[in-house]
Amino acid sequence: MTAKQTLLQELPADLDRERLPRHVAVIMDGNGRWAKRQGLPRIVGHRRGVDALKDLLRCCRDWGVEALTAYAFSTENWGRPLEEVDFLMTLFERVLRQELREMMEENVQIRFVGNLNALPRSLQAEIERSMNETKDNQGIKFTVATNYGGRQEIVQAARAIAHQVQQGLLQPEQIDEALFQKHLYTSGICDPDLLIRTSGEMRISNFLLWQMAYAEIYITETLWPDFDRTEFHRALCDYQKRDRRFGKV
C-alpha cells in the first residue's frame, strides 16, 4: 500500500471510530445555486455535484462508514425544466457506465431505490446492470434514491400489505413495524444514523420519512459542490457530540 493510500484511509485523530454513524444519508442541495454564483449553467453544477458525491463515497469507505445513501432525484424533480431533467437522466446513465468498473475494484455494493420503472429504459438497463454486478461486493453499501419520494414509498408498502391481507395470506394483527419495513424500498438496509443536508435548507423534502425516525440531522450552509472531506469531518464531529437517546431518558 502506498503512503498516499494509507493517508486516505486514516481516520482523523479527533474522531472516535466506535462512535461513527453506520449509515449516512445526504440531501445534495445547491448544485444550481453554486453554478449561478459562478455565472455558469445549472448543468455544470450537477456535474460538480457528481464529483462531490464520488469523493464523499470514497471518504465514507476510507473512514469506516458502512453505508451511504444519496438523494439523487425526487418524485417532485420531474417538475424542473425538461432540458435539465433530460440532462440529469443522461448524466446518471453516463456516470454509471463510466464508474462501474471502479466501483467493482473498490468493492462498492450499489443499490437504487425509488419508482425506477418511470425512468428512461436505457437508464433502467444501466441501473440493473450496476446492481447485478455489484450485489456480492462486501464493501460500503451505496444507495441512490432516484425518482424517490418518502410518501410514495409508504403508500406502495401499504398497498402491498393490503394486497396480502386481501388474498388471505396475512392477518391484520400480524402487521407490525418489522413487517412494514420489509415492504419498503430500503428493506435490508439499516436506518440512517445521520442525515446531512447542504445549502442551509431546513427540511427533509420527502426523503426517507419512515427511516429518519431517529436520525441526527446536520444542516450546513455549504452548497453541495463545495461539500468536501473537511465539511464531512465537521459533520461527524458534530454528530459525535450528540446524545442519542432514541426517546429514552
N, C-alpha and C positions, 0 to 999 in steps of 0.2 A: 504493500500500500504506500502511495506517495505521501509526502508531507502535506501536500495540498488536500488530498483526500482525508487524511487524519484530521486536519483543521476543520473541514466541512462537517465532520461527524461529531465534533466536540461540542457538548452542551455548555452554554455559558455558565461560569462558576457560581453566579448568584441564583441559578435555578435549581430547584430540588427535583431530581429525576423521579422520585417516588410520588411527587405531587403534580406531575404533569397531567393535563387533560388527556384522556384516552382518545377522545373524539372531538375534533374542532370543526365547526361549521362556519362558513363565511358568506355574507351577502356582499357581493363585489360591486359596490355602488360608486359612481363618479367617473366612469370612463368618458362619457360625453362632456361633462364639465371640465375634465382635465384637458381634453382636446380643444375645447373652446378657449380656455385660458392660454393655450399655446398658439391660438389662431389657426388650428388645424381642423380638418373634417372629423366628425364623430367616429368614423370608422378607424381612424388612426388610434383613437383612444381605446377602441376594442382590441386592436392588435396589441397595444401595450399592456392591456389588461390580461391577455393570454400569457404574456411573458411573466407578469407578476404572479399569476396562478401557478405556472410551472416552477417558479422559484420557491413559492410557499410549499408546494408539494414536496420538493426536494428537502426543504428545511425541516418539514414535519418528519420526513423519513430519517434525516440525519440526527435529529434531536430526540427521536424515540416516541413521537406521537403516532398512535396506531391507525387512526382513521381521519380523513379529511373529506368534508362534503361541501361542494361549491354550488351556489345558486346561479346557474348559468343563464336560464331563460324561463320566465314565469308564464303562466297561462294568460296574464294580462299584457305581456310584452308584444302579443300579436297586434296590439293597437298602435304600435310605433309605425313610423313611415315605412312603406313597403320596401323601399330601397335599403333601409337599414336592416329590416328583418331578413331580406334575401341575402344581404352581406353576412349576417350572423350565421345563418344556416350553412352558407358556403364555407365560412371560417371554421365552424365546428367540424365540418367534414374534412377540410384540408388538414387541420391540426391533428385530428385522429389518425389520418392516413400517414402523416409525417412522423408522429410521435410514437406510434405503436411499437416499433422495434425497440426504441429506447426504453419504453415502459416495461417491455419484456425483460430487457437487460437489467433494469433496476428493480425487478420483482414486484412491480405495482399491480395490484388487482383493481381493475376499473369496473364500475357499475353505473348505469344510467337509470334514473328513476323519473317518473312522470308519465304523461299520456304520450308515449312515443309513437303511437300509430298515426298521429296527426302530423308528424314530421315528414319532410321530403323522403321519398323512397331510397334515394342514394345515401342520404344521411342515416336512415334506419339500417341500411346494409352495413355501413361502417361501424355503427354502434354495436350491432350484433356481432360483427367480426371481432371488435376490440374486447367485448365482454367474454366471448367464447375463448379467445386466445389467451386471456389473462386470468381466467377463472381459477386456475390451480396455483397461481402465484401466491406466495406466503408473506409478502412484504406489506407495505402500507395499503390500506383499503381506501381507494379514491372513488367517491361517489359524485356524480354530476347530475344535478336536478335540472332537467330540460323539459320545457312545456309542463312545468310542475306548478301545482297550487295546493296548499295545505287543505283547504276546504274540499277541493275536488278529490283529494286522496281519501279523506274521511268519508265522503259520500260513497265513493266506489267500494270502500271496505264495508260500509253498512249495507250496501246493495248485495254484495257477495254473501254476507252472513244471512241477510233476509232470504236470499235465494235458497240457501241450505236449509233454513227453517221451513220454508215453503215446501221443499221436497221431502221433509220429514227426516232429514239427516242430522238435524240439530234441534235441541230443545232450548227455548228462550233462557231458561235458568242456567244453561251451560255457557252463556255468553259472559265473559269477564275480560279484564284488560289484556291478559296474555293472549286470549283467542283473538281479540280485536287487533292486537299488534301484529299477529301473523298475517293479517289481510292487508296490511299497509305496504306501500311500495318498498319501504325500508326494512321489511322483515329480515331478520338475521343480522342487522347492523345495530350496535349499541347506540343508545340515545346520545346526542351531543352533550358534552360537559361544558363547552364554551362556544358561544356564538359571537363572532366578530362582525361588526358592520362598519364599513368605511363611509366617508363623506359626511359624517355628522348627523345623518337622519335617525330619528328616534322611533323607529317602528320595525316590526319583523316582516311586514309585507307578504303575509300569507305563506310563510316559509316554515315547514316542519312544525305545524301548530301542535300536533299531538306530542311529538318528540321533544319539544322545547320546554316541557312542563317544569323542569328544574335546572335548565341550563343557566349558567352565568352569562351575562350579556356585557360585551365590551364595545363601546362606541368610540370611534376616532374620527377626527375631522379630516384626516388624510384621505385623499382621493385614491381609488383603488390602484391605478397605475403606479403610484408612488409608495404603495404598501410593500415594504421590503423586510428583510430579516431583522433589522433594527426595530421596526414597528411591531413585528411579531414578538420580539423579545419583550417589548414594553407590555404587550397584551398578556403574555404569560406571567410576567412579574406581577401585574395587577391581579390576575386570576389566582395566583398563589397566596395573595393576601386575603382572599375571601374565606369566610367561614361558612362552608356548605353544610346546612343542617337538614335539608330535604323536608322541611315542615316540622322538624322536631326541635326540641329546646337545645 
